[in-house]
Amino acid sequence: MSRHSARATRALQRLSEADPALAALSFWIDHRDGETGDLPARSGDAAITYGAAFETLSLAEQTGLAAHHILHVAFRHAARGA
């Protein structure tokens, strides 16, 4: 699995223009393409996986969802939930 997501590239580029602080946080996270079941994206301890459903969203939705998952990782939701 690649560390850099091809699916999320445009959304992450847009995020750098819309919210530089969130974009800076995204540099510390692995963004990967992979299987996510029915979900467009899934976040874990230090990575966000973008599924095929992510590509069906508008650019604005992709950007918002990427930002949402960046905050999940930054706030360590997966680790605290465990």
PDB file of N, CA, C and O in Angstrom:
ATOM      1  N   MET A   1       0.841  -1.175   0.000  1.00  0.00           N
ATOM      2  CA  MET A   1       0.000   0.000   0.000  1.00  0.00           C
ATOM      3  C   MET A   1       0.891   1.246   0.000  1.00  0.00           C
ATOM      4  O   MET A   1       1.860   1.327   0.755  1.00  0.00           O
ATOM      5  N   SER A   2       0.564   2.175  -0.822  1.00  0.00           N
ATOM      6  CA  SER A   2       1.353   3.397  -0.925  1.00  0.00           C
ATOM      7  C   SER A   2       1.055   4.338   0.236  1.00  0.00           C
ATOM      8  O   SER A   2      -0.066   4.374   0.743  1.00  0.00           O
ATOM      9  N   ARG A   3       2.067   5.099   0.654  1.00  0.00           N
ATOM     10  CA  ARG A   3       1.880   6.074   1.726  1.00  0.00           C
ATOM     11  C   ARG A   3       1.060   7.274   1.253  1.00  0.00           C
ATOM     12  O   ARG A   3       0.351   7.892   2.047  1.00  0.00           O
ATOM     13  N   HIS A   4       1.151   7.599  -0.007  1.00  0.00           N
ATOM     14  CA  HIS A   4       0.475   8.785  -0.529  1.00  0.00           C
ATOM     15  C   HIS A   4      -0.738   8.386  -1.358  1.00  0.00           C
ATOM     16  O   HIS A   4      -0.626   7.611  -2.308  1.00  0.00           O
ATOM     17  N   SER A   5      -1.880   8.914  -0.993  1.00  0.00           N
ATOM     18  CA  SER A   5      -3.122   8.596  -1.678  1.00  0.00           C
ATOM     19  C   SER A   5      -3.268   9.383  -2.966  1.00  0.00           C
ATOM     20  O   SER A   5      -3.144  10.607  -2.975  1.00  0.00           O
ATOM     21  N   ALA A   6      -3.532   8.678  -4.048  1.00  0.00           N
ATOM     22  CA  ALA A   6      -3.866   9.354  -5.303  1.00  0.00           C
ATOM     23  C   ALA A   6      -5.292   9.877  -5.240  1.00  0.00           C
ATOM     24  O   ALA A   6      -5.604  10.915  -5.823  1.00  0.00           O
ATOM     25  N   ARG A   7      -6.165   9.153  -4.525  1.00  0.00           N
ATOM     26  CA  ARG A   7      -7.568   9.553  -4.426  1.00  0.00           C
ATOM     27  C   ARG A   7      -7.743  10.880  -3.689  1.00  0.00           C
ATOM     28  O   ARG A   7      -8.626  11.664  -4.033  1.00  0.00           O
ATOM     29  N   ALA A   8      -6.923  11.133  -2.696  1.00  0.00           N
ATOM     30  CA  ALA A   8      -7.108  12.310  -1.844  1.00  0.00           C
ATOM     31  C   ALA A   8      -6.251  13.504  -2.254  1.00  0.00           C
ATOM     32  O   ALA A   8      -6.328  14.553  -1.615  1.00  0.00           O
ATOM     33  N   THR A   9      -5.456  13.377  -3.275  1.00  0.00           N
ATOM     34  CA  THR A   9      -4.518  14.439  -3.650  1.00  0.00           C
ATOM     35  C   THR A   9      -5.208  15.782  -3.875  1.00  0.00           C
ATOM     36  O   THR A   9      -4.783  16.794  -3.316  1.00  0.00           O
ATOM     37  N   ARG A  10      -6.257  15.805  -4.679  1.00  0.00           N
ATOM     38  CA  ARG A  10      -6.934  17.086  -4.970  1.00  0.00           C
ATOM     39  C   ARG A  10      -7.543  17.690  -3.709  1.00  0.00           C
ATOM     40  O   ARG A  10      -7.456  18.899  -3.494  1.00  0.00           O
ATOM     41  N   ALA A  11      -8.160  16.856  -2.877  1.00  0.00           N
ATOM     42  CA  ALA A  11      -8.785  17.348  -1.648  1.00  0.00           C
ATOM     43  C   ALA A  11      -7.739  17.928  -0.703  1.00  0.00           C
ATOM     44  O   ALA A  11      -7.968  18.969  -0.087  1.00  0.00           O
ATOM     45  N   LEU A  12      -6.594  17.262  -0.584  1.00  0.00           N
ATOM     46  CA  LEU A  12      -5.544  17.757   0.304  1.00  0.00           C
ATOM     47  C   LEU A  12      -4.920  19.041  -0.238  1.00  0.00           C
ATOM     48  O   LEU A  12      -4.543  19.922   0.535  1.00  0.00           O
ATOM     49  N   GLN A  13      -4.811  19.149  -1.550  1.00  0.00           N
ATOM     50  CA  GLN A  13      -4.318  20.392  -2.140  1.00  0.00           C
ATOM     51  C   GLN A  13      -5.291  21.532  -1.869  1.00  0.00           C
ATOM     52  O   GLN A  13      -4.873  22.643  -1.544  1.00  0.00           O
ATOM     53  N   ARG A  14      -6.581  21.263  -2.001  1.00  0.00           N
ATOM     54  CA  ARG A  14      -7.587  22.292  -1.737  1.00  0.00           C
ATOM     55  C   ARG A  14      -7.590  22.676  -0.264  1.00  0.00           C
ATOM     56  O   ARG A  14      -7.779  23.842   0.083  1.00  0.00           O
ATOM     57  N   LEU A  15      -7.379  21.693   0.594  1.00  0.00           N
ATOM     58  CA  LEU A  15      -7.345  21.964   2.032  1.00  0.00           C
ATOM     59  C   LEU A  15      -6.204  22.921   2.374  1.00  0.00           C
ATOM     60  O   LEU A  15      -6.344  23.757   3.268  1.00  0.00           O
ATOM     61  N   SER A  16      -5.085  22.805   1.674  1.00  0.00           N
ATOM     62  CA  SER A  16      -3.957  23.697   1.958  1.00  0.00           C
ATOM     63  C   SER A  16      -4.303  25.155   1.649  1.00  0.00           C
ATOM     64  O   SER A  16      -3.745  26.066   2.261  1.00  0.00           O
ATOM     65  N   GLU A  17      -5.206  25.375   0.716  1.00  0.00           N
ATOM     66  CA  GLU A  17      -5.658  26.735   0.404  1.00  0.00           C
ATOM     67  C   GLU A  17      -6.758  27.189   1.358  1.00  0.00           C
ATOM     68  O   GLU A  17      -6.800  28.355   1.751  1.00  0.00           O
ATOM     69  N   ALA A  18      -7.641  26.276   1.727  1.00  0.00           N
ATOM     70  CA  ALA A  18      -8.798  26.629   2.542  1.00  0.00           C
ATOM     71  C   ALA A  18      -8.466  26.717   4.035  1.00  0.00           C
ATOM     72  O   ALA A  18      -9.000  27.573   4.741  1.00  0.00           O
ATOM     73  N   ASP A  19      -7.591  25.839   4.511  1.00  0.00           N
ATOM     74  CA  ASP A  19      -7.270  25.809   5.939  1.00  0.00           C
ATOM     75  C   ASP A  19      -5.822  25.336   6.125  1.00  0.00           C
ATOM     76  O   ASP A  19      -5.580  24.144   6.312  1.00  0.00           O
ATOM     77  N   PRO A  20      -4.875  26.255   6.075  1.00  0.00           N
ATOM     78  CA  PRO A  20      -3.465  25.881   6.176  1.00  0.00           C
ATOM     79  C   PRO A  20      -3.116  25.135   7.468  1.00  0.00           C
ATOM     80  O   PRO A  20      -2.213  24.299   7.465  1.00  0.00           O
ATOM     81  N   ALA A  21      -3.811  25.421   8.565  1.00  0.00           N
ATOM     82  CA  ALA A  21      -3.511  24.744   9.824  1.00  0.00           C
ATOM     83  C   ALA A  21      -3.850  23.255   9.734  1.00  0.00           C
ATOM     84  O   ALA A  21      -3.058  22.412  10.155  1.00  0.00           O
ATOM     85  N   LEU A  22      -5.015  22.934   9.193  1.00  0.00           N
ATOM     86  CA  LEU A  22      -5.367  21.516   9.014  1.00  0.00           C
ATOM     87  C   LEU A  22      -4.440  20.853   8.000  1.00  0.00           C
ATOM     88  O   LEU A  22      -4.059  19.693   8.160  1.00  0.00           O
ATOM     89  N   ALA A  23      -4.087  21.590   6.969  1.00  0.00           N
ATOM     90  CA  ALA A  23      -3.169  21.040   5.977  1.00  0.00           C
ATOM     91  C   ALA A  23      -1.817  20.719   6.613  1.00  0.00           C
ATOM     92  O   ALA A  23      -1.193  19.715   6.270  1.00  0.00           O
ATOM     93  N   ALA A  24      -1.368  21.562   7.528  1.00  0.00           N
ATOM     94  CA  ALA A  24      -0.099  21.294   8.217  1.00  0.00           C
ATOM     95  C   ALA A  24      -0.201  20.026   9.054  1.00  0.00           C
ATOM     96  O   ALA A  24       0.743  19.237   9.091  1.00  0.00           O
ATOM     97  N   LEU A  25      -1.322  19.818   9.720  1.00  0.00           N
ATOM     98  CA  LEU A  25      -1.511  18.573  10.477  1.00  0.00           C
ATOM     99  C   LEU A  25      -1.471  17.358   9.562  1.00  0.00           C
ATOM    100  O   LEU A  25      -0.992  16.293   9.951  1.00  0.00           O
ATOM    101  N   SER A  26      -1.974  17.524   8.351  1.00  0.00           N
ATOM    102  CA  SER A  26      -2.051  16.383   7.427  1.00  0.00           C
ATOM    103  C   SER A  26      -0.677  15.854   7.034  1.00  0.00           C
ATOM    104  O   SER A  26      -0.555  14.701   6.620  1.00  0.00           O
ATOM    105  N   PHE A  27       0.355  16.679   7.158  1.00  0.00           N
ATOM    106  CA  PHE A  27       1.703  16.228   6.807  1.00  0.00           C
ATOM    107  C   PHE A  27       2.197  15.121   7.726  1.00  0.00           C
ATOM    108  O   PHE A  27       3.085  14.359   7.342  1.00  0.00           O
ATOM    109  N   TRP A  28       1.652  15.016   8.914  1.00  0.00           N
ATOM    110  CA  TRP A  28       2.089  14.021   9.897  1.00  0.00           C
ATOM    111  C   TRP A  28       1.294  12.737   9.814  1.00  0.00           C
ATOM    112  O   TRP A  28       1.477  11.840  10.638  1.00  0.00           O
ATOM    113  N   ILE A  29       0.421  12.635   8.840  1.00  0.00           N
ATOM    114  CA  ILE A  29      -0.486  11.496   8.708  1.00  0.00           C
ATOM    115  C   ILE A  29      -0.215  10.794   7.384  1.00  0.00           C
ATOM    116  O   ILE A  29       0.032  11.441   6.366  1.00  0.00           O
ATOM    117  N   ASP A  30      -0.264   9.469   7.407  1.00  0.00           N
ATOM    118  CA  ASP A  30      -0.168   8.694   6.173  1.00  0.00           C
ATOM    119  C   ASP A  30      -1.535   8.700   5.503  1.00  0.00           C
ATOM    120  O   ASP A  30      -2.543   8.391   6.139  1.00  0.00           O
ATOM    121  N   HIS A  31      -1.571   9.046   4.234  1.00  0.00           N
ATOM    122  CA  HIS A  31      -2.806   9.044   3.442  1.00  0.00           C
ATOM    123  C   HIS A  31      -2.670   7.932   2.418  1.00  0.00           C
ATOM    124  O   HIS A  31      -1.786   7.969   1.562  1.00  0.00           O
ATOM    125  N   ARG A  32      -3.554   6.936   2.510  1.00  0.00           N
ATOM    126  CA  ARG A  32      -3.419   5.741   1.676  1.00  0.00           C
ATOM    127  C   ARG A  32      -4.710   5.455   0.928  1.00  0.00           C
ATOM    128  O   ARG A  32      -5.801   5.779   1.396  1.00  0.00           O
ATOM    129  N   ASP A  33      -4.571   4.847  -0.233  1.00  0.00           N
ATOM    130  CA  ASP A  33      -5.711   4.300  -0.957  1.00  0.00           C
ATOM    131  C   ASP A  33      -5.861   2.850  -0.530  1.00  0.00           C
ATOM    132  O   ASP A  33      -4.868   2.144  -0.357  1.00  0.00           O
ATOM    133  N   GLY A  34      -7.086   2.408  -0.362  1.00  0.00           N
ATOM    134  CA  GLY A  34      -7.285   1.024   0.037  1.00  0.00           C
ATOM    135  C   GLY A  34      -8.754   0.677   0.130  1.00  0.00           C
ATOM    136  O   GLY A  34      -9.618   1.419  -0.337  1.00  0.00           O
ATOM    137  N   GLU A  35      -9.017  -0.450   0.733  1.00  0.00           N
ATOM    138  CA  GLU A  35     -10.385  -0.930   0.917  1.00  0.00           C
ATOM    139  C   GLU A  35     -10.952  -0.360   2.204  1.00  0.00           C
ATOM    140  O   GLU A  35     -10.319  -0.437   3.258  1.00  0.00           O
ATOM    141  N   THR A  36     -12.134   0.206   2.120  1.00  0.00           N
ATOM    142  CA  THR A  36     -12.792   0.772   3.303  1.00  0.00           C
ATOM    143  C   THR A  36     -14.229   0.284   3.424  1.00  0.00           C
ATOM    144  O   THR A  36     -15.025   0.878   4.151  1.00  0.00           O
ATOM    145  N   GLY A  37     -14.564  -0.779   2.726  1.00  0.00           N
ATOM    146  CA  GLY A  37     -15.943  -1.247   2.734  1.00  0.00           C
ATOM    147  C   GLY A  37     -16.832  -0.232   2.043  1.00  0.00           C
ATOM    148  O   GLY A  37     -16.503   0.248   0.958  1.00  0.00           O
ATOM    149  N   ASP A  38     -17.960   0.101   2.665  1.00  0.00           N
ATOM    150  CA  ASP A  38     -18.892   1.071   2.088  1.00  0.00           C
ATOM    151  C   ASP A  38     -18.525   2.504   2.412  1.00  0.00           C
ATOM    152  O   ASP A  38     -19.113   3.435   1.863  1.00  0.00           O
ATOM    153  N   LEU A  39     -17.554   2.692   3.302  1.00  0.00           N
ATOM    154  CA  LEU A  39     -17.177   4.038   3.726  1.00  0.00           C
ATOM    155  C   LEU A  39     -16.251   4.692   2.709  1.00  0.00           C
ATOM    156  O   LEU A  39     -15.414   4.012   2.116  1.00  0.00           O
ATOM    157  N   PRO A  40     -16.383   5.994   2.496  1.00  0.00           N
ATOM    158  CA  PRO A  40     -15.452   6.676   1.588  1.00  0.00           C
ATOM    159  C   PRO A  40     -14.058   6.823   2.181  1.00  0.00           C
ATOM    160  O   PRO A  40     -13.073   6.891   1.446  1.00  0.00           O
ATOM    161  N   ALA A  41     -13.968   6.873   3.525  1.00  0.00           N
ATOM    162  CA  ALA A  41     -12.664   7.010   4.181  1.00  0.00           C
ATOM    163  C   ALA A  41     -12.751   6.409   5.577  1.00  0.00           C
ATOM    164  O   ALA A  41     -13.827   6.326   6.170  1.00  0.00           O
ATOM    165  N   ARG A  42     -11.605   5.993   6.085  1.00  0.00           N
ATOM    166  CA  ARG A  42     -11.517   5.429   7.426  1.00  0.00           C
ATOM    167  C   ARG A  42     -10.193   5.899   8.035  1.00  0.00           C
ATOM    168  O   ARG A  42      -9.160   5.902   7.365  1.00  0.00           O
ATOM    169  N   SER A  43     -10.234   6.291   9.302  1.00  0.00           N
ATOM    170  CA  SER A  43      -9.004   6.733   9.961  1.00  0.00           C
ATOM    171  C   SER A  43      -8.627   5.764  11.068  1.00  0.00           C
ATOM    172  O   SER A  43      -9.479   5.137  11.698  1.00  0.00           O
ATOM    173  N   GLY A  44      -7.318   5.662  11.283  1.00  0.00           N
ATOM    174  CA  GLY A  44      -6.767   4.834  12.344  1.00  0.00           C
ATOM    175  C   GLY A  44      -5.837   5.656  13.203  1.00  0.00           C
ATOM    176  O   GLY A  44      -5.990   6.874  13.301  1.00  0.00           O
ATOM    177  N   ASP A  45      -4.870   4.998  13.831  1.00  0.00           N
ATOM    178  CA  ASP A  45      -3.955   5.691  14.736  1.00  0.00           C
ATOM    179  C   ASP A  45      -3.132   6.777  14.051  1.00  0.00           C
ATOM    180  O   ASP A  45      -3.005   7.882  14.579  1.00  0.00           O
ATOM    181  N   ALA A  46      -2.580   6.477  12.894  1.00  0.00           N
ATOM    182  CA  ALA A  46      -1.701   7.450  12.231  1.00  0.00           C
ATOM    183  C   ALA A  46      -1.893   7.469  10.723  1.00  0.00           C
ATOM    184  O   ALA A  46      -1.033   7.958   9.991  1.00  0.00           O
ATOM    185  N   ALA A  47      -3.025   6.935  10.254  1.00  0.00           N
ATOM    186  CA  ALA A  47      -3.254   6.864   8.815  1.00  0.00           C
ATOM    187  C   ALA A  47      -4.726   7.062   8.492  1.00  0.00           C
ATOM    188  O   ALA A  47      -5.609   6.753   9.292  1.00  0.00           O
ATOM    189  N   ILE A  48      -4.958   7.582   7.306  1.00  0.00           N
ATOM    190  CA  ILE A  48      -6.305   7.683   6.760  1.00  0.00           C
ATOM    191  C   ILE A  48      -6.296   6.871   5.472  1.00  0.00           C
ATOM    192  O   ILE A  48      -5.424   7.042   4.619  1.00  0.00           O
ATOM    193  N   THR A  49      -7.272   5.990   5.346  1.00  0.00           N
ATOM    194  CA  THR A  49      -7.415   5.182   4.139  1.00  0.00           C
ATOM    195  C   THR A  49      -8.626   5.681   3.374  1.00  0.00           C
ATOM    196  O   THR A  49      -9.711   5.831   3.936  1.00  0.00           O
ATOM    197  N   TYR A  50      -8.436   5.936   2.097  1.00  0.00           N
ATOM    198  CA  TYR A  50      -9.488   6.447   1.228  1.00  0.00           C
ATOM    199  C   TYR A  50      -9.944   5.330   0.298  1.00  0.00           C
ATOM    200  O   TYR A  50      -9.144   4.755  -0.441  1.00  0.00           O
ATOM    201  N   GLY A  51     -11.240   5.030   0.343  1.00  0.00           N
ATOM    202  CA  GLY A  51     -11.802   3.980  -0.493  1.00  0.00           C
ATOM    203  C   GLY A  51     -12.314   4.506  -1.813  1.00  0.00           C
ATOM    204  O   GLY A  51     -12.269   5.707  -2.079  1.00  0.00           O
ATOM    205  N   ALA A  52     -12.803   3.591  -2.641  1.00  0.00           N
ATOM    206  CA  ALA A  52     -13.312   3.963  -3.962  1.00  0.00           C
ATOM    207  C   ALA A  52     -14.488   4.932  -3.855  1.00  0.00           C
ATOM    208  O   ALA A  52     -14.659   5.784  -4.726  1.00  0.00           O
ATOM    209  N   ALA A  53     -15.298   4.818  -2.805  1.00  0.00           N
ATOM    210  CA  ALA A  53     -16.448   5.705  -2.631  1.00  0.00           C
ATOM    211  C   ALA A  53     -16.019   7.160  -2.444  1.00  0.00           C
ATOM    212  O   ALA A  53     -16.812   8.067  -2.695  1.00  0.00           O
ATOM    213  N   PHE A  54     -14.791   7.398  -2.012  1.00  0.00           N
ATOM    214  CA  PHE A  54     -14.286   8.758  -1.827  1.00  0.00           C
ATOM    215  C   PHE A  54     -14.295   9.515  -3.157  1.00  0.00           C
ATOM    216  O   PHE A  54     -14.570  10.715  -3.199  1.00  0.00           O
ATOM    217  N   GLU A  55     -13.995   8.804  -4.229  1.00  0.00           N
ATOM    218  CA  GLU A  55     -13.912   9.440  -5.547  1.00  0.00           C
ATOM    219  C   GLU A  55     -15.278   9.874  -6.083  1.00  0.00           C
ATOM    220  O   GLU A  55     -15.347  10.697  -6.996  1.00  0.00           O
ATOM    221  N   THR A  56     -16.360   9.334  -5.530  1.00  0.00           N
ATOM    222  CA  THR A  56     -17.697   9.702  -6.002  1.00  0.00           C
ATOM    223  C   THR A  56     -18.202  10.999  -5.373  1.00  0.00           C
ATOM    224  O   THR A  56     -19.214  11.543  -5.814  1.00  0.00           O
ATOM    225  N   LEU A  57     -17.514  11.499  -4.356  1.00  0.00           N
ATOM    226  CA  LEU A  57     -17.910  12.726  -3.672  1.00  0.00           C
ATOM    227  C   LEU A  57     -17.443  13.957  -4.445  1.00  0.00           C
ATOM    228  O   LEU A  57     -16.480  13.892  -5.210  1.00  0.00           O
ATOM    229  N   SER A  58     -18.128  15.072  -4.239  1.00  0.00           N
ATOM    230  CA  SER A  58     -17.676  16.329  -4.842  1.00  0.00           C
ATOM    231  C   SER A  58     -16.361  16.746  -4.170  1.00  0.00           C
ATOM    232  O   SER A  58     -16.018  16.245  -3.099  1.00  0.00           O
ATOM    233  N   LEU A  59     -15.638  17.654  -4.802  1.00  0.00           N
ATOM    234  CA  LEU A  59     -14.374  18.111  -4.235  1.00  0.00           C
ATOM    235  C   LEU A  59     -14.581  18.747  -2.863  1.00  0.00           C
ATOM    236  O   LEU A  59     -13.769  18.545  -1.960  1.00  0.00           O
ATOM    237  N   ALA A  60     -15.652  19.508  -2.698  1.00  0.00           N
ATOM    238  CA  ALA A  60     -15.934  20.121  -1.400  1.00  0.00           C
ATOM    239  C   ALA A  60     -16.189  19.056  -0.335  1.00  0.00           C
ATOM    240  O   ALA A  60     -15.717  19.182   0.794  1.00  0.00           O
ATOM    241  N   GLU A  61     -16.938  18.003  -0.692  1.00  0.00           N
ATOM    242  CA  GLU A  61     -17.195  16.912   0.254  1.00  0.00           C
ATOM    243  C   GLU A  61     -15.918  16.143   0.570  1.00  0.00           C
ATOM    244  O   GLU A  61     -15.686  15.769   1.720  1.00  0.00           O
ATOM    245  N   GLN A  62     -15.098  15.907  -0.436  1.00  0.00           N
ATOM    246  CA  GLN A  62     -13.823  15.227  -0.222  1.00  0.00           C
ATOM    247  C   GLN A  62     -12.936  16.020   0.731  1.00  0.00           C
ATOM    248  O   GLN A  62     -12.328  15.457   1.642  1.00  0.00           O
ATOM    249  N   THR A  63     -12.867  17.326   0.515  1.00  0.00           N
ATOM    250  CA  THR A  63     -12.036  18.191   1.357  1.00  0.00           C
ATOM    251  C   THR A  63     -12.532  18.172   2.796  1.00  0.00           C
ATOM    252  O   THR A  63     -11.737  18.043   3.726  1.00  0.00           O
ATOM    253  N   GLY A  64     -13.830  18.298   2.980  1.00  0.00           N
ATOM    254  CA  GLY A  64     -14.403  18.268   4.322  1.00  0.00           C
ATOM    255  C   GLY A  64     -14.196  16.934   5.012  1.00  0.00           C
ATOM    256  O   GLY A  64     -13.886  16.888   6.203  1.00  0.00           O
ATOM    257  N   LEU A  65     -14.366  15.846   4.269  1.00  0.00           N
ATOM    258  CA  LEU A  65     -14.178  14.517   4.859  1.00  0.00           C
ATOM    259  C   LEU A  65     -12.716  14.275   5.215  1.00  0.00           C
ATOM    260  O   LEU A  65     -12.419  13.694   6.258  1.00  0.00           O
ATOM    261  N   ALA A  66     -11.810  14.714   4.362  1.00  0.00           N
ATOM    262  CA  ALA A  66     -10.383  14.581   4.679  1.00  0.00           C
ATOM    263  C   ALA A  66     -10.056  15.371   5.940  1.00  0.00           C
ATOM    264  O   ALA A  66      -9.348  14.869   6.813  1.00  0.00           O
ATOM    265  N   ALA A  67     -10.559  16.597   6.052  1.00  0.00           N
ATOM    266  CA  ALA A  67     -10.327  17.416   7.247  1.00  0.00           C
ATOM    267  C   ALA A  67     -10.891  16.732   8.487  1.00  0.00           C
ATOM    268  O   ALA A  67     -10.253  16.727   9.540  1.00  0.00           O
ATOM    269  N   HIS A  68     -12.074  16.162   8.366  1.00  0.00           N
ATOM    270  CA  HIS A  68     -12.712  15.443   9.468  1.00  0.00           C
ATOM    271  C   HIS A  68     -11.813  14.310   9.967  1.00  0.00           C
ATOM    272  O   HIS A  68     -11.604  14.155  11.170  1.00  0.00           O
ATOM    273  N   HIS A  69     -11.290  13.528   9.037  1.00  0.00           N
ATOM    274  CA  HIS A  69     -10.440  12.391   9.423  1.00  0.00           C
ATOM    275  C   HIS A  69      -9.067  12.845   9.921  1.00  0.00           C
ATOM    276  O   HIS A  69      -8.467  12.183  10.769  1.00  0.00           O
ATOM    277  N   ILE A  70      -8.571  13.953   9.407  1.00  0.00           N
ATOM    278  CA  ILE A  70      -7.317  14.502   9.927  1.00  0.00           C
ATOM    279  C   ILE A  70      -7.483  14.823  11.409  1.00  0.00           C
ATOM    280  O   ILE A  70      -6.593  14.545  12.213  1.00  0.00           O
ATOM    281  N   LEU A  71      -8.620  15.407  11.768  1.00  0.00           N
ATOM    282  CA  LEU A  71      -8.869  15.720  13.181  1.00  0.00           C
ATOM    283  C   LEU A  71      -9.046  14.457  14.020  1.00  0.00           C
ATOM    284  O   LEU A  71      -8.641  14.430  15.182  1.00  0.00           O
ATOM    285  N   HIS A  72      -9.641  13.416  13.452  1.00  0.00           N
ATOM    286  CA  HIS A  72      -9.739  12.138  14.177  1.00  0.00           C
ATOM    287  C   HIS A  72      -8.349  11.647  14.579  1.00  0.00           C
ATOM    288  O   HIS A  72      -8.129  11.240  15.720  1.00  0.00           O
ATOM    289  N   VAL A  73      -7.422  11.691  13.633  1.00  0.00           N
ATOM    290  CA  VAL A  73      -6.061  11.230  13.914  1.00  0.00           C
ATOM    291  C   VAL A  73      -5.371  12.178  14.882  1.00  0.00           C
ATOM    292  O   VAL A  73      -4.729  11.730  15.833  1.00  0.00           O
ATOM    293  N   ALA A  74      -5.492  13.477  14.656  1.00  0.00           N
ATOM    294  CA  ALA A  74      -4.827  14.462  15.513  1.00  0.00           C
ATOM    295  C   ALA A  74      -5.298  14.370  16.959  1.00  0.00           C
ATOM    296  O   ALA A  74      -4.498  14.519  17.882  1.00  0.00           O
ATOM    297  N   PHE A  75      -6.595  14.124  17.162  1.00  0.00           N
ATOM    298  CA  PHE A  75      -7.136  14.015  18.519  1.00  0.00           C
ATOM    299  C   PHE A  75      -7.028  12.601  19.088  1.00  0.00           C
ATOM    300  O   PHE A  75      -7.483  12.333  20.200  1.00  0.00           O
ATOM    301  N   ARG A  76      -6.420  11.698  18.310  1.00  0.00           N
ATOM    302  CA  ARG A  76      -6.171  10.316  18.733  1.00  0.00           C
ATOM    303  C   ARG A  76      -7.449   9.579  19.134  1.00  0.00           C
ATOM    304  O   ARG A  76      -7.468   8.847  20.124  1.00  0.00           O
ATOM    305  N   HIS A  77      -8.504   9.775  18.367  1.00  0.00           N
ATOM    306  CA  HIS A  77      -9.778   9.130  18.676  1.00  0.00           C
ATOM    307  C   HIS A  77      -9.669   7.609  18.677  1.00  0.00           C
ATOM    308  O   HIS A  77     -10.222   6.958  19.564  1.00  0.00           O
ATOM    309  N   ALA A  78      -8.972   7.032  17.710  1.00  0.00           N
ATOM    310  CA  ALA A  78      -8.850   5.575  17.639  1.00  0.00           C
ATOM    311  C   ALA A  78      -8.100   5.035  18.851  1.00  0.00           C
ATOM    312  O   ALA A  78      -8.508   4.038  19.446  1.00  0.00           O
ATOM    313  N   ALA A  79      -7.014   5.688  19.210  1.00  0.00           N
ATOM    314  CA  ALA A  79      -6.210   5.212  20.346  1.00  0.00           C
ATOM    315  C   ALA A  79      -6.970   5.366  21.664  1.00  0.00           C
ATOM    316  O   ALA A  79      -6.910   4.484  22.521  1.00  0.00           O
ATOM    317  N   ARG A  80      -7.679   6.472  21.827  1.00  0.00           N
ATOM    318  CA  ARG A  80      -8.427   6.680  23.066  1.00  0.00           C
ATOM    319  C   ARG A  80      -9.644   5.775  23.132  1.00  0.00           C
ATOM    320  O   ARG A  80     -10.055   5.368  24.218  1.00  0.00           O
ATOM    321  N   GLY A  81     -10.223   5.456  21.982  1.00  0.00           N
ATOM    322  CA  GLY A  81     -11.378   4.561  21.940  1.00  0.00           C
ATOM    323  C   GLY A  81     -11.023   3.132  22.323  1.00  0.00           C
ATOM    324  O   GLY A  81     -11.848   2.387  22.853  1.00  0.00           O
ATOM    325  N   ALA A  82      -9.786   2.772  22.044  1.00  0.00           N
ATOM    326  CA  ALA A  82      -9.319   1.413  22.379  1.00  0.00           C
ATOM    327  C   ALA A  82      -9.044   1.338  23.855  1.00  0.00           C
ATOM    328  O   ALA A  82      -8.641   0.287  24.355  1.00  0.00           O
TER     329      ALA A  82
END
